[in-house]
Amino acid sequence: MGTEEWARHWRYDRLPDTELLRARYIRHTFPQHAHDGYVLAAVTGGVEEIGLPQGVERAGAGAVVMINPEVAHTARAGVPEGWAYATLYTSSRTVAAIAAETTAIRGTAGFTEPVVHDPEAARLITEVHRAAEQGNALAADTLLRIAVTRLLRRNGAALPARTVRTAGACKAARAREILLERMTEPPTLEVLAAELGTSPFSLLRAFRERYGMPPHAWLTSARVRRARRLLEEGAPPAEAAVAVGFTDQPHLGRHFRRIVGVPPGAYQRERARTYKTGREGRA
């Protein structure tokens, strides 16, 4: 597999609502974070170790990792030589549309197993990347739909509704809203708990149970998500950093690369290149 880390995180503008990451990591570790869409990753070499609420999973070559929206997880190398993979970050809207058309799943579709050994599905995911890199929109879109359909039919089901029932869950949900509202100047855990009429440890426990991670880790993930949107809109990294509550550009850079897998500058350059290519292709 080589001895160096590399990564490309980009968007093919003719494959809407989907982002692509192809990478090889050795020392890089992803901290606890979550995505607002689905993660479908085909491991092509080495071993990836994924930390999930139910425990640690290992995925080797030929495996597909499937993570549902808002599920907290970590990732790191499971062997000294690291792991290589091709990942699709697919929106909830896209998966819902495919599920409605090709499966009998009713409700919000999701995946019941986080890791399966499915070399054919892994091949389809890598072929989506290859088609996108070649500018073949028809093939990329077709292969994406075939891959998602296969994975849903073999490993899909309706996700349980996440209804807020308990007082603790309600307080956790309100704490999340407050952190979003005060992203640049968040309260301490003690102050946040006092505002909600509970104790710091009770709030911490409730927040972990609902969102899979403590409030500070969730806030870092949320800041990076918002910074991504600002970078996509053309904001300079230093400006995006301050706008979401990081101290400066290096502070953003550290957390951004750990969670997204590439530095902010590389992420923004790929978005600019994708946009320029798309404009030229439509001229």
C-alpha positions as CSV (number, residue, x, y, z in Angstrom):
1,M,0.0,0.0,0.0
2,G,3.0,2.4,0.2
3,T,4.4,4.1,3.2
4,E,2.8,7.6,3.0
5,E,-0.5,9.1,4.1
6,W,-2.6,10.8,1.4
7,A,-6.2,11.9,1.1
8,R,-8.5,13.6,-1.3
9,H,-11.9,14.9,-0.1
10,W,-14.0,16.4,-2.8
11,R,-17.4,16.8,-4.5
12,Y,-18.4,15.9,-8.0
13,D,-21.0,18.6,-8.9
14,R,-22.9,16.2,-11.2
15,L,-23.4,13.7,-8.3
16,P,-25.6,15.8,-6.0
17,D,-25.8,15.5,-2.3
18,T,-22.7,13.2,-2.1
19,E,-19.1,13.9,-1.1
20,L,-16.2,11.6,-1.8
21,L,-13.1,10.8,0.3
22,R,-10.3,8.5,-1.0
23,A,-7.4,8.1,1.4
24,R,-4.7,6.1,3.0
25,Y,-4.1,6.7,6.7
26,I,-1.4,5.3,8.9
27,R,-1.0,7.6,12.0
28,H,-4.1,9.7,11.5
29,T,-7.0,9.1,13.9
30,F,-10.5,10.4,13.7
31,P,-11.8,11.6,17.0
32,Q,-15.4,11.1,18.1
33,H,-17.7,12.9,15.7
34,A,-20.9,12.4,13.7
35,H,-22.3,13.2,10.2
36,D,-25.7,14.5,9.2
37,G,-25.8,12.0,6.4
38,Y,-24.7,8.4,5.8
39,V,-21.1,7.1,5.6
40,L,-20.5,4.2,3.1
41,A,-16.8,3.3,3.1
42,A,-15.1,0.5,1.0
43,V,-11.9,-0.6,2.6
44,T,-9.4,-1.4,-0.1
45,G,-6.3,-2.2,2.0
46,G,-5.1,-2.7,5.5
47,V,-7.5,-2.6,8.4
48,E,-9.7,0.2,9.8
49,E,-10.8,0.1,13.4
50,I,-14.1,1.9,14.0
51,G,-15.3,2.9,17.5
52,L,-19.1,2.9,17.8
53,P,-21.6,3.2,20.7
54,Q,-21.9,-0.6,20.7
55,G,-18.2,-1.3,20.6
56,V,-15.2,-1.5,18.3
57,E,-15.4,-3.0,14.8
58,R,-12.6,-3.9,12.5
59,A,-12.9,-3.7,8.7
60,G,-10.3,-5.2,6.3
61,A,-10.1,-5.3,2.5
62,G,-13.4,-6.1,0.9
63,A,-15.4,-4.8,3.8
64,V,-17.9,-2.0,3.7
65,V,-18.4,0.3,6.7
66,M,-22.0,1.7,7.0
67,I,-22.7,4.5,9.5
68,N,-26.1,6.0,9.9
69,P,-26.7,9.8,10.4
70,E,-25.8,11.3,13.7
71,V,-24.1,8.2,15.0
72,A,-21.0,9.1,17.0
73,H,-17.9,7.2,16.0
74,T,-14.1,7.2,15.8
75,A,-11.7,5.7,13.3
76,R,-8.0,4.7,13.3
77,A,-5.6,2.2,11.8
78,G,-6.1,-1.4,13.0
79,V,-2.7,-2.6,11.8
80,P,0.7,-0.8,11.6
81,E,0.5,-0.3,7.9
82,G,-2.8,1.6,8.3
83,W,-5.8,1.4,6.0
84,A,-6.9,2.7,2.6
85,Y,-10.5,3.3,1.6
86,A,-13.0,4.9,-0.7
87,T,-15.8,6.7,1.1
88,L,-19.2,8.1,0.0
89,Y,-20.8,10.7,2.3
90,T,-24.4,10.4,1.0
91,S,-27.2,12.6,2.1
92,S,-30.3,11.4,3.9
93,R,-32.4,12.7,1.0
94,T,-30.6,10.5,-1.5
95,V,-30.8,7.4,0.6
96,A,-34.4,7.9,1.4
97,A,-35.2,8.3,-2.3
98,I,-33.4,5.2,-3.3
99,A,-35.0,3.2,-0.4
100,A,-38.5,4.3,-1.4
101,E,-37.9,3.3,-5.0
102,T,-36.1,0.0,-4.6
103,T,-37.0,-1.5,-1.2
104,A,-39.9,-2.2,1.0
105,I,-38.5,-0.2,4.0
106,R,-41.0,2.2,5.4
107,G,-39.9,5.1,7.6
108,T,-36.3,6.3,7.8
109,A,-34.0,3.8,6.1
110,G,-30.8,2.8,7.8
111,F,-28.2,0.1,8.1
112,T,-28.5,-2.6,10.7
113,E,-24.8,-3.7,10.6
114,P,-21.9,-1.2,10.8
115,V,-19.5,-3.5,9.0
116,V,-20.1,-6.3,6.4
117,H,-17.7,-8.2,4.2
118,D,-19.1,-7.5,0.7
119,P,-16.4,-7.3,-2.0
120,E,-19.0,-6.6,-4.7
121,A,-20.5,-3.6,-2.8
122,A,-16.9,-2.4,-2.1
123,R,-16.1,-2.7,-5.8
124,L,-19.2,-0.6,-6.7
125,I,-18.2,2.1,-4.2
126,T,-14.7,2.3,-5.6
127,E,-16.2,2.4,-9.2
128,V,-18.3,5.4,-8.2
129,H,-15.1,7.2,-7.3
130,R,-13.4,6.1,-10.6
131,A,-16.4,7.3,-12.6
132,A,-16.5,10.6,-10.8
133,E,-12.8,11.2,-11.3
134,Q,-13.2,10.5,-15.0
135,G,-16.2,12.9,-15.3
136,N,-18.6,10.1,-16.2
137,A,-21.8,11.4,-14.5
138,L,-24.1,8.7,-15.9
139,A,-21.8,5.9,-14.5
140,A,-21.2,7.6,-11.2
141,D,-24.9,8.2,-10.5
142,T,-25.9,4.7,-11.7
143,L,-23.2,2.9,-9.7
144,L,-24.1,4.9,-6.6
145,R,-27.7,3.9,-6.8
146,I,-26.8,0.2,-7.4
147,A,-24.4,0.2,-4.4
148,V,-26.9,1.8,-2.0
149,T,-29.7,-0.5,-3.2
150,R,-27.6,-3.6,-2.7
151,L,-26.5,-2.5,0.8
152,L,-30.1,-1.5,1.8
153,R,-31.6,-4.8,0.6
154,R,-29.0,-6.9,2.4
155,N,-28.5,-4.8,5.5
156,G,-31.3,-2.2,5.7
157,A,-34.2,-1.6,7.9
158,A,-36.3,1.3,9.3
159,L,-34.4,3.2,11.9
160,P,-36.2,3.5,15.3
161,A,-37.7,6.9,15.9
162,R,-35.7,9.0,18.3
163,T,-38.5,10.4,20.3
164,V,-37.6,12.6,23.2
165,R,-39.4,11.1,26.2
166,T,-37.4,11.5,29.4
167,A,-36.6,14.7,31.2
168,G,-32.9,14.0,30.7
169,A,-33.3,13.6,27.0
170,C,-35.3,16.9,26.8
171,K,-32.5,18.6,28.7
172,A,-29.9,17.1,26.4
173,A,-31.8,18.4,23.4
174,R,-32.1,21.8,24.8
175,A,-28.4,21.8,25.7
176,R,-27.6,21.0,22.1
177,E,-29.7,24.0,21.0
178,I,-27.9,26.3,23.4
179,L,-24.5,25.1,22.2
180,L,-25.5,25.8,18.6
181,E,-26.8,29.3,19.5
182,R,-23.7,30.2,21.5
183,M,-21.2,28.3,19.4
184,T,-18.5,31.1,19.6
185,E,-18.9,31.6,23.4
186,P,-20.3,28.4,24.9
187,P,-21.1,28.2,28.6
188,T,-19.2,25.8,30.9
189,L,-20.9,22.5,31.7
190,E,-21.7,23.9,35.2
191,V,-23.4,27.0,33.8
192,L,-25.2,25.1,31.1
193,A,-26.5,22.6,33.7
194,A,-27.6,25.4,36.0
195,E,-29.6,27.1,33.2
196,L,-31.4,23.8,32.5
197,G,-32.1,23.1,36.2
198,T,-29.9,20.0,36.5
199,S,-26.5,19.0,37.8
200,P,-23.3,18.9,35.6
201,F,-23.0,15.1,35.8
202,S,-26.7,14.5,35.2
203,L,-26.5,16.6,32.0
204,L,-23.3,15.0,30.9
205,R,-24.8,11.5,31.3
206,A,-28.0,12.5,29.4
207,F,-26.1,14.2,26.6
208,R,-23.8,11.1,26.1
209,E,-26.9,8.8,26.1
210,R,-28.6,10.9,23.4
211,Y,-25.7,12.0,21.2
212,G,-23.1,9.4,21.8
213,M,-20.4,11.9,23.0
214,P,-19.9,14.6,25.7
215,P,-21.0,18.2,25.0
216,H,-17.5,19.5,24.3
217,A,-16.8,16.8,21.7
218,W,-20.2,17.4,20.0
219,L,-19.5,21.1,19.9
220,T,-16.1,20.6,18.2
221,S,-17.8,18.4,15.6
222,A,-20.6,21.0,15.1
223,R,-18.0,23.8,14.7
224,V,-16.2,21.8,12.0
225,R,-19.5,21.2,10.2
226,R,-20.3,24.9,10.1
227,A,-16.7,25.8,9.1
228,R,-17.1,23.4,6.1
229,R,-20.1,25.3,4.9
230,L,-18.3,28.7,5.3
231,L,-15.3,27.4,3.4
232,E,-17.6,26.1,0.6
233,E,-19.1,29.6,0.4
234,G,-15.6,31.0,-0.1
235,A,-14.7,32.3,3.4
236,P,-11.0,32.4,4.1
237,P,-10.0,29.7,6.7
238,A,-8.9,32.3,9.2
239,E,-12.3,34.0,9.0
240,A,-14.1,30.7,9.2
241,A,-12.2,29.7,12.3
242,V,-13.2,32.8,14.3
243,A,-16.8,32.7,13.0
244,V,-17.3,29.2,14.5
245,G,-15.5,29.8,17.8
246,F,-12.0,28.5,17.2
247,T,-9.1,30.6,18.4
248,D,-7.4,31.0,15.1
249,Q,-6.7,29.3,11.8
250,P,-4.2,26.7,13.2
251,H,-6.8,25.8,15.9
252,L,-9.4,25.2,13.2
253,G,-6.8,23.3,11.1
254,R,-6.0,20.8,13.8
255,H,-9.6,19.9,14.5
256,F,-10.7,20.1,10.9
257,R,-8.0,17.7,9.6
258,R,-8.7,15.3,12.5
259,I,-12.5,15.1,11.7
260,V,-12.6,15.7,7.9
261,G,-9.4,14.0,7.1
262,V,-7.8,16.8,5.1
263,P,-6.7,20.4,6.0
264,P,-9.1,23.3,5.5
265,G,-7.1,24.8,2.6
266,A,-7.1,21.5,0.7
267,Y,-10.8,21.1,1.3
268,Q,-11.6,24.5,0.0
269,R,-9.3,24.2,-3.0
270,E,-11.1,21.0,-4.1
271,R,-14.5,22.7,-3.7
272,A,-13.2,25.7,-5.8
273,R,-11.8,23.3,-8.5
274,T,-15.0,21.3,-8.6
275,Y,-17.1,24.5,-9.0
276,K,-14.8,25.8,-11.8
277,T,-14.8,22.4,-13.6
278,G,-18.6,22.3,-13.3
279,R,-19.0,25.8,-14.8
280,E,-16.6,25.0,-17.6
281,G,-18.4,21.8,-18.4
282,R,-21.7,23.7,-18.7
283,A,-20.3,26.5,-20.8
